[in-house]
Structures are given as C-alpha cells and as structure tokens.
Amino acid sequence: MGFSLSLNTNPLVNRFAEPEDLIAVLADEIGIGHIQLVHEFINPAWDAKTVARLTGRMAKACAEKHVKITSLMTGPYGRLNHFAHPDAEVRAYYVRWFKGMADIAGDLGAPTLGTQYGIFTYRDFDDPARRSQLMQIALDCWREVAMHAKSRGLTWLFWESMSVGREVGHTIQSAKELQDWIDAAALPIPLKPLIDIDHGDVASSNPRDVDPYAWATEFALQSPIIHIKQSSMNKGGHWPFTAQYNKDGRITPEKLLAAIREGGGSNNELCLELAFREREPTDRNVVAALKESVAYWAPYTNSGYN
C-alpha cells in the first residue's frame, strides 16, 4: 500500500470558502488528492440546512475532481478547551458539536475525525485532583462521540499530541501513557494518536521529546496519520517544504520514512500541516508554497494524483 500524502486545509481557511473553489485549487493547482478538511469550511454549529447544503456541494466537488477527504479535524480557530472545559454545559455543547462533525464526516465518506484530547486551563491543570477528574470526564465525552461516530460509519477517532503539559501528550512518555490508558478504556471505536513531528515540549530534559524522528519512530504503529512540516531547532513555525526552508530544515523524506519504517510503519498517511502569516508577500504565495511542498514529497508518497 505504501505511504500516502495528504494536506491539512488550515492554510486555506478564509483564503477560500466555497467548496468548489477549495477543491479546485487543491486538485488543479496544488496537485493533492488526499485532504484533511478542517471545520472552518463546514462548521457543525451552522444551521442544519446550511451544513447539509455545503456538505453536498463539497461531496460533489470532490467526486468531480477525484479528491478524497481522508479525515476531518478542528482547524486554526478550534484550538479550544472542548472536553476539558471546566463548565459541564460547555462540554456538553462540544459533545453535540463533534457529533455534528461526525455527521459531516460520514456524509463525506471520511473514516475518522479528531482534535486535541482536551486542553486544560492553568487552574485545572495545576490542581492534580481536578486534572485527574477532567481527564476521565474528557474520556467519557470521547466515548459518547465515538458511539455516534460509529453509527455514522466512522472507524476510528484521533487526538493530537501537543507541546505543553496542559494541552496533553507533550512528551513521548506522556503520550504513550495516555494512549495506553485510552486503549484500556475500550471505546466503541479506537481513539488513536495523531503525532505531530514538530510538537514536543522544548522544556523537557529528554532530547528525544523534541526530536521529530524519535516521535515518528515511537508512534509509527499507533499513529495512522502523522502531521509533518519542515522543522527548525526552535520549532518556530509550521514551515513549508520549499527551497527556502529546506535549506536549513531538519526534515528530509528519506530520513523521515526510514524513521517510520524503523518503528514498524509501512502505510502511514503523512499530512502536511502548514501555516502562513497574513502578510505580503506570504499571503499571496500560499498556493505556490503548498504546490512546491506537495511536489517535494510526491516522489516518496502517493498524493492521490501521482
């Protein structure tokens, strides 16, 4: 089967909005056929008729361009407390919200969706008893979403490893322990990690926690989707794989794929998760940078169009 390449649509949020425009630029200009769609393009909180209409348009556009939505994920404006919010009514809202996201995923034929496991406030994270309680509450929220997602044909869910303790999964050891705990809970469908090779706690005393290749090897078998971007030592940005950033970047396809294979991976989806500032000339160079990044990885992966 081999490794596949996909693109998270974060950098296209607010630069495109209509499904036909989004899918056309992905297929015809960027040259990618596998997409991780973020919620800003179809938000479950919108009116049900609006969601249904835009989901239908998205599905039609994908079919016409032979594009596959491989997963749904919260986007740049969705990095919120969600299932670790201190207020029970807010958590209940997000359980309903993610059930709506599962409906969208089901209608688009995507097998999975995800977000952060749960983001804690300073106050809740710094109180061990409260933190433990909210970890369990968050798992119960995931269970409820998983039950609905399963009914809509989804086969698994994912949580994203982050870079600070209160956003969860910030070190290799903590991410492993969390996944073991989740696995023991036996949710209706699996909740798996989505590892981001450029995350990890820069304050950790263990250098492996900021080693993108260590993350890739350690979670090669557990993380079906791996977020990639060109990495710098200071982890200062979600850099594209363009000549400008590859010159001083740490990530090469050969070395990353070797690290994943070392960990036992063979068919992971490598998902480009990039970001671009709203400044010129960067703002108008987004599509070109995405195209160059896809072309850089295309010889090593199946992009859906090669």
KEDRENLO-600741 format. One record per residue (C-alpha): residue in three letters; residue number from 1; x, y, z. Coordinates in steps of 0.2 Angstrom, whole numbers, m for minus. Layout:
% KEDRENLO-600741
res n east north up
ALA NUM X Y Z
...
% end
This chain:
% KEDRENLO-600741
res n east north up
MET 1 0 0 0
GLY 2 14 12 4
PHE 3 14 29 12
SER 4 2 42 7
LEU 5 2 61 7
SER 6 m12 72 12
LEU 7 m14 91 15
ASN 8 m22 99 30
THR 9 m33 113 24
ASN 10 m28 125 39
PRO 11 m18 137 27
LEU 12 m33 139 15
VAL 13 m45 145 29
ASN 14 m53 162 25
ARG 15 m42 162 9
PHE 16 m55 151 1
ALA 17 m73 147 7
GLU 18 m84 139 m7
PRO 19 m82 121 m9
GLU 20 m79 121 m27
ASP 21 m65 134 m26
LEU 22 m57 125 m12
ILE 23 m57 108 m21
ALA 24 m52 115 m37
VAL 25 m36 124 m30
LEU 26 m31 108 m21
ALA 27 m33 97 m36
ASP 28 m29 108 m51
GLU 29 m16 120 m43
ILE 30 m8 112 m28
GLY 31 m9 94 m35
ILE 32 m16 84 m20
GLY 33 m30 72 m19
HIS 34 m30 67 m1
ILE 35 m37 80 11
GLN 36 m38 83 30
LEU 37 m53 95 30
VAL 38 m54 107 44
HIS 39 m70 113 52
GLU 40 m70 131 46
PHE 41 m76 126 29
ILE 42 m91 117 36
ASN 43 m95 121 54
PRO 44 m107 109 63
ALA 45 m114 124 73
TRP 46 m121 132 57
ASP 47 m139 130 53
ALA 48 m143 112 49
LYS 49 m149 116 31
THR 50 m133 126 28
VAL 51 m122 112 34
ALA 52 m132 99 23
ARG 53 m131 111 8
LEU 54 m112 114 9
THR 55 m108 96 13
GLY 56 m117 91 m3
ARG 57 m108 104 m13
MET 58 m91 98 m5
ALA 59 m95 80 m9
LYS 60 m100 84 m27
ALA 61 m84 94 m29
CYS 62 m73 80 m23
ALA 63 m81 67 m34
GLU 64 m79 78 m49
LYS 65 m60 81 m45
HIS 66 m57 64 m38
VAL 67 m52 71 m22
LYS 68 m54 61 m6
ILE 69 m57 68 12
THR 70 m47 56 22
SER 71 m51 64 39
LEU 72 m59 79 47
MET 73 m51 90 61
THR 74 m53 106 71
GLY 75 m44 120 62
PRO 76 m34 136 67
TYR 77 m49 143 76
GLY 78 m54 127 85
ARG 79 m39 125 97
LEU 80 m51 126 112
ASN 81 m54 118 129
HIS 82 m68 107 122
PHE 83 m69 91 133
ALA 84 m58 98 146
HIS 85 m68 114 148
PRO 86 m72 117 167
ASP 87 m90 120 163
ALA 88 m101 105 161
GLU 89 m113 113 149
VAL 90 m99 119 138
ARG 91 m93 102 137
ALA 92 m110 95 133
TYR 93 m111 108 119
TYR 94 m95 102 112
VAL 95 m100 83 113
ARG 96 m115 88 102
TRP 97 m104 99 91
PHE 98 m92 84 87
LYS 99 m107 73 84
GLY 100 m112 85 71
MET 101 m94 84 64
ALA 102 m96 65 63
ASP 103 m111 68 53
ILE 104 m102 78 41
ALA 105 m88 66 40
GLY 106 m100 52 37
ASP 107 m108 61 23
LEU 108 m91 65 15
GLY 109 m85 47 17
ALA 110 m71 51 29
PRO 111 m67 37 41
THR 112 m61 47 55
LEU 113 m60 64 64
GLY 114 m51 72 78
THR 115 m44 86 89
GLN 116 m34 88 104
TYR 117 m38 76 118
GLY 118 m43 91 129
ILE 119 m35 107 133
PHE 120 m34 112 152
THR 121 m34 129 160
TYR 122 m19 134 170
ARG 123 m30 132 186
ASP 124 m37 115 182
PHE 125 m20 108 176
ASP 126 m11 114 191
ASP 127 m23 105 203
PRO 128 m19 86 202
ALA 129 m36 81 208
ARG 130 m45 92 196
ARG 131 m34 87 182
SER 132 m37 68 185
GLN 133 m55 71 186
LEU 134 m56 81 170
MET 135 m45 68 161
GLN 136 m59 55 165
ILE 137 m73 67 160
ALA 138 m64 70 144
LEU 139 m63 52 140
ASP 140 m82 50 144
CYS 141 m85 64 131
TRP 142 m74 55 118
ARG 143 m84 39 122
GLU 144 m101 47 118
VAL 145 m94 55 102
ALA 146 m86 38 97
MET 147 m103 29 99
HIS 148 m111 42 87
ALA 149 m97 42 75
LYS 150 m98 23 74
SER 151 m116 24 70
ARG 152 m111 36 55
GLY 153 m99 23 48
LEU 154 m83 31 55
THR 155 m70 18 60
TRP 156 m58 27 72
LEU 157 m55 44 80
PHE 158 m39 53 84
TRP 159 m31 65 97
GLU 160 m16 76 93
SER 161 m1 76 103
MET 162 4 94 108
SER 163 19 104 116
VAL 164 14 109 133
GLY 165 8 98 148
ARG 166 m10 106 149
GLU 167 m13 103 130
VAL 168 m8 84 134
GLY 169 4 72 125
HIS 170 19 84 126
THR 171 32 71 129
ILE 172 34 54 121
GLN 173 32 46 138
SER 174 16 55 142
ALA 175 9 52 125
LYS 176 12 34 127
GLU 177 4 33 144
LEU 178 m11 42 138
GLN 179 m13 31 124
ASP 180 m11 15 135
TRP 181 m25 22 146
ILE 182 m36 26 132
ASP 183 m34 9 124
ALA 184 m38 1 141
ALA 185 m55 10 141
ALA 186 m61 1 125
LEU 187 m71 15 117
PRO 188 m84 10 104
ILE 189 m71 14 90
PRO 190 m52 16 93
LEU 191 m46 33 98
LYS 192 m28 34 92
PRO 193 m14 47 92
LEU 194 m11 59 78
ILE 195 8 63 81
ASP 196 15 79 75
ILE 197 33 78 72
ASP 198 36 96 76
HIS 199 27 96 93
GLY 200 35 91 109
ASP 201 40 100 125
VAL 202 55 111 122
ALA 203 57 112 141
SER 204 59 93 143
SER 205 76 87 149
ASN 206 74 72 137
PRO 207 81 77 120
ARG 208 70 64 111
ASP 209 55 74 116
VAL 210 60 87 103
ASP 211 67 75 90
PRO 212 55 74 76
TYR 213 62 57 71
ALA 214 60 50 88
TRP 215 42 54 88
ALA 216 40 46 71
THR 217 48 30 76
GLU 218 40 28 93
PHE 219 22 30 86
ALA 220 24 23 69
LEU 221 12 9 73
GLN 222 0 19 83
SER 223 m2 35 73
PRO 224 m11 31 56
ILE 225 m9 50 52
ILE 226 7 59 55
HIS 227 7 78 54
ILE 228 23 84 45
LYS 229 31 101 42
GLN 230 48 107 39
SER 231 56 108 56
SER 232 68 120 64
MET 233 78 118 80
ASN 234 67 132 89
LYS 235 51 125 82
GLY 236 46 142 77
GLY 237 33 139 64
HIS 238 24 127 53
TRP 239 36 129 38
PRO 240 33 123 21
PHE 241 44 111 11
THR 242 51 125 0
ALA 243 69 128 m6
GLN 244 69 142 7
TYR 245 65 132 22
ASN 246 73 115 16
LYS 247 90 123 16
ASP 248 91 124 35
GLY 249 77 112 39
ARG 250 79 96 48
ILE 251 67 85 39
THR 252 70 75 23
PRO 253 59 62 16
GLU 254 72 49 16
LYS 255 76 51 34
LEU 256 58 53 40
LEU 257 52 37 30
ALA 258 67 27 37
ALA 259 62 33 55
ILE 260 44 27 52
ARG 261 49 11 45
GLU 262 61 8 59
GLY 263 46 9 71
GLY 264 36 m3 60
GLY 265 26 9 50
SER 266 23 5 32
ASN 267 7 14 26
ASN 268 5 29 37
GLU 269 m3 45 30
LEU 270 9 59 30
CYS 271 m1 75 32
LEU 272 6 92 28
GLU 273 0 104 41
LEU 274 7 121 37
ALA 275 4 139 42
PHE 276 7 156 33
ARG 277 6 173 40
GLU 278 m7 186 34
ARG 279 7 197 27
GLU 280 13 201 10
PRO 281 20 193 0
THR 282 17 177 11
ASP 283 m2 179 10
ARG 284 m2 178 m9
ASN 285 11 164 m10
VAL 286 2 151 0
VAL 287 m4 141 m15
ALA 288 13 141 m23
ALA 289 21 135 m7
LEU 290 9 121 m5
LYS 291 11 116 m23
GLU 292 30 115 m20
SER 293 28 106 m4
VAL 294 17 93 m12
ALA 295 29 91 m26
TYR 296 44 89 m14
TRP 297 35 74 m6
ALA 298 27 66 m21
PRO 299 41 55 m27
TYR 300 41 47 m10
THR 301 22 45 m7
ASN 302 5 43 m15
SER 303 m3 60 m16
GLY 304 m18 54 m24
TYR 305 m13 62 m40
ASN 306 3 53 m44
% end
